[in-house]
Amino acid sequence: MTNQAISTLFSNVITSNSFSHAYLFHGINQQDLYLTCIDLIKDFLNHHHQASIPKDGDLPMHPDIFILDDENSIKIDHIKMIQDKIKFGPYSNLKLFIVVQNIDRCSIQAANAFLKTLEEPIDNVIFFLTTTNLNAVLPTIRSRCISIYTTTSEFNHIDDDICTFSHFKSCDSNQRLQLCLELSSDKHRLLQTLHNWLAELTATSSFNHSRDSNRILNLIETLQFNVNVRLQLESFSFAL
């Protein structure tokens, strides 16, 4: 989803103050994921606490907002710090927001401790987690969060002439190979196409579409490395 789509999705949640316990925002750009979390907190403060924080304004220092910085590794001491912060719930806001960036960088000990925190939710404590490597997040942590894919701002523009996923999947093998040849000739445009395919699948929640979304996410992550783009896309096509 684009940031605008996420804001729309959360508008009713913010208005009714009906957050779920934990959200996992994932995508390929950590800064965009972080800003998505910050924008949602701003929207909440503006709506419920008569704040007037502009979209490009800084988030104020507040006892009910805790952000774990972009750490190279999340250790058990970081989790203990979070546990101490949340034990009594919000100080003055309706909600206490905890933002943990790069949750995939938890050590095994830290991940297990954080999992226990998620398993014993405290009223009005909301977790916003981010990751650019969804597959590296402990599956039991993922299962206790609402996962939301976030596109990078670089790909928020959608061209009408980009091949849709439904069209790609409906093609026979020869047609798909031809499309793979065309799409792989421009890696940047291919990434834009893959992000649009994810947006296309977001509207449904069927098992097949969830499986296809995971395959697309895996392909996007693979393409961040120095790989044969055409070969990776063809392998993706054969797996459908």
C-alpha positions in Angstrom: 0.0 0.0 0.0 1.1 3.6 -0.5 1.3 5.9 2.5 -1.9 7.6 1.4 -3.7 4.2 1.2 -2.4 3.4 4.7 -3.7 6.7 6.0 -7.1 6.0 4.5 -7.1 2.5 6.0 -6.3 3.8 9.5 -8.6 6.8 9.4 -11.5 4.9 10.9 -9.2 3.2 13.4 -7.8 6.5 14.6 -11.3 8.1 14.8 -12.8 5.3 16.8 -9.6 4.7 18.8 -9.8 1.0 17.9 -6.2 0.0 17.2 -5.1 -3.6 17.2 -2.3 -4.6 19.6 0.5 -4.7 17.1 1.3 -3.9 13.4 4.2 -5.0 11.3 5.0 -2.6 8.4 7.2 -4.2 5.8 8.7 -3.0 2.5 12.0 -2.3 0.9 12.8 1.2 2.2 13.3 1.5 6.0 12.9 5.3 6.0 9.5 5.1 4.3 8.4 2.5 6.8 9.5 4.6 9.8 7.8 7.7 8.4 4.6 5.7 7.9 4.6 4.9 11.6 5.3 8.5 12.6 2.6 9.9 10.3 0.0 7.6 11.9 1.0 8.7 15.4 0.8 12.4 14.3 -2.7 11.7 12.9 -3.8 10.2 16.2 -2.4 13.1 18.2 -4.0 15.6 15.9 -7.4 13.9 16.2 -7.6 13.0 19.9 -5.3 15.6 21.6 -6.0 18.8 19.7 -2.4 18.8 18.4 -1.6 20.6 15.1 1.4 18.7 13.9 1.9 19.2 10.1 2.8 16.2 7.9 6.4 17.5 7.6 6.7 18.5 11.2 8.7 16.7 13.9 7.0 14.4 16.3 7.0 16.0 19.7 8.8 14.5 22.7 6.2 12.7 24.8 6.2 10.1 27.6 3.6 8.1 25.6 5.8 7.8 22.5 8.8 5.5 22.5 11.0 4.9 19.5 13.7 2.3 19.5 16.3 3.8 17.1 17.5 2.1 14.0 19.9 -0.4 15.7 22.3 -2.7 14.0 21.2 -5.4 16.4 18.3 -5.4 18.9 19.5 -7.0 22.1 17.7 -8.2 25.3 18.5 -4.9 27.0 16.5 -3.1 24.4 13.5 -5.3 25.0 13.8 -4.9 28.8 13.8 -1.2 28.2 10.5 -1.5 26.3 9.0 -3.8 28.9 9.8 -1.2 31.6 8.3 1.5 29.5 4.9 -0.3 28.9 4.3 -1.9 32.3 1.9 0.9 33.5 0.4 1.7 30.1 -0.1 5.3 28.8 1.0 8.2 31.0 -1.4 10.9 29.7 -2.5 9.9 26.1 -5.2 7.5 25.2 -2.5 5.2 23.8 1.1 4.5 24.3 2.9 4.0 21.0 6.1 1.8 20.8 8.0 2.0 17.5 10.6 -0.7 16.9 12.5 -0.4 13.7 14.1 -3.4 12.0 12.5 -6.0 14.2 14.2 -8.6 12.0 17.5 -7.6 13.7 16.5 -9.1 17.1 18.9 -11.5 18.6 17.3 -14.9 19.4 17.2 -14.0 23.1 15.6 -10.6 22.4 13.1 -12.0 19.9 11.9 -14.6 22.4 11.6 -11.9 25.1 9.7 -9.6 22.7 7.4 -12.5 21.7 6.4 -12.9 25.3 5.6 -9.2 25.5 3.3 -9.5 22.5 1.7 -12.6 24.0 0.7 -10.7 27.1 -0.7 -7.4 25.7 -1.2 -4.4 28.0 -4.3 -2.3 27.4 -3.8 0.8 25.2 -0.2 -0.1 24.3 0.3 -0.2 20.5 3.3 -1.6 18.8 4.4 -0.4 15.3 7.2 -2.7 14.0 9.1 -2.3 10.8 11.2 -4.6 8.6 12.8 -4.6 5.2 13.4 -8.4 5.5 10.0 -10.0 6.4 11.3 -13.5 6.1 13.9 -12.8 8.8 11.2 -11.9 11.4 10.4 -14.7 13.8 7.2 -16.4 12.5 5.6 -16.3 15.9 6.1 -12.6 16.1 4.7 -12.1 12.6 1.6 -14.2 13.6 0.8 -11.8 16.4 0.9 -8.7 14.3 -1.3 -7.3 11.5 1.2 -7.2 8.5 0.9 -4.3 6.1 3.1 -4.0 3.0 4.2 -0.4 2.4 5.5 0.7 -1.0 8.5 3.0 -1.2 7.6 6.6 -2.2 9.7 6.1 -5.3 7.0 3.7 -6.7 3.9 5.5 -5.6 3.1 6.6 -9.2 1.2 3.9 -11.2 1.4 3.9 -15.0 -1.7 2.7 -16.8 0.4 0.7 -19.4 2.1 -1.5 -16.8 1.2 -5.2 -17.1 -1.3 -6.3 -14.4 -0.6 -9.4 -12.4 -3.9 -11.0 -13.4 -2.9 -10.6 -17.0 0.6 -12.0 -16.4 -0.8 -15.0 -14.6 -3.4 -15.7 -17.2 -0.8 -15.9 -20.0 0.5 -19.3 -21.3 4.1 -20.2 -20.7 5.4 -18.8 -24.0 3.6 -15.5 -23.4 5.0 -15.2 -19.9 8.5 -15.8 -21.1 8.1 -13.0 -23.6 6.8 -10.7 -20.8 9.7 -11.8 -18.6 12.1 -10.8 -21.4 10.4 -7.4 -21.8 10.1 -6.6 -18.1 13.6 -7.7 -17.1 15.1 -5.2 -19.6 14.5 -2.4 -17.2 15.0 -3.3 -13.5 13.6 -0.1 -12.1 10.4 -0.5 -14.2 10.2 -4.1 -13.1 10.3 -3.1 -9.5 7.5 -0.6 -10.1 5.5 -3.4 -11.8 6.0 -5.7 -8.8 4.9 -3.1 -6.4 1.8 -2.5 -8.5 1.1 -6.2 -8.5 1.2 -6.2 -4.7 -1.2 -3.3 -4.6 -3.5 -5.2 -7.0 -3.5 -8.3 -4.7 -4.1 -6.2 -1.5 -7.8 -6.0 -2.3 -8.3 -9.7 -1.8 -7.4 -12.0 1.0 -7.7 -15.4 -0.6 -5.1 -18.1 0.1 -3.8 -18.1 -3.4 -3.4 -14.3 -3.5 -1.6 -14.4 -0.1 0.8 -17.0 -1.6 1.3 -14.9 -4.7 2.0 -11.8 -2.6 4.7 -13.7 -0.6 6.3 -14.8 -3.9 6.3 -11.2 -5.2 7.8 -10.0 -1.9 10.6 -12.6 -2.1 11.3 -11.6 -5.7 11.6 -7.9 -4.7 14.0 -8.8 -1.9 16.1 -11.0 -4.3 16.3 -8.2 -6.8 18.0 -5.9 -4.3 21.2 -8.0 -4.9 23.4 -8.4 -8.0 21.4 -11.2 -9.7 20.3 -12.2 -13.1 17.0 -10.3 -13.3 15.5 -12.2 -16.2 16.4 -15.6 -14.6 14.8 -14.6 -11.3 11.7 -13.4 -13.0 11.4 -16.5 -15.1 11.8 -18.7 -12.0 9.0 -16.7 -10.3 6.8 -17.2 -13.4 7.3 -20.9 -13.4 6.4 -21.1 -9.7 2.9 -19.5 -10.2 
